């Protein structure tokens, strides 16, 4: 289940990347999402 969520998230990130700036923003958002999920698990 966890792998499926990661694959779906990666698809959204890659689909939204049109420029280098976009890639940076997407990576930042993905990192924030992972950080939020880790915080909720505590």
N, C-alpha and C positions, 0 to 999 in steps of 0.2 A: 504494500500500500504506500509506504514511504517513497519507494522508488518511482511509483507511478506519479505521485505528486511532484517529485523533482523533475521528471521528464516533462510533465505538463508545464511547470514553471519555466523550464529551459526553452520550451517551444514559444511561450509568450515573450520571453526575453529576446530570443533570436528574431522573432517576427517583428519586434518593435525597433530593432537596431537598424537605423538608416545611415547614421553618421558616427564618427568617432565620439562625438559629444553624446550621442544617443546611447552608445555602448556604455560609456561611463555612468550615465544616469541609470541605465538598466542594471548594471552591476551593483551600484549603490543601493537601489531599491531591493534587489535580491538579498543583499547583505543585511539590510534593515529587517526584511521579512524573516530571515533566519535568526537574527538576533532577537526579534520579538517572540518567535516560537521557542527559543531557548529560555527566554525569561519566563514565559508562561509555564514551562516544564518544571521550573524550580519549585 
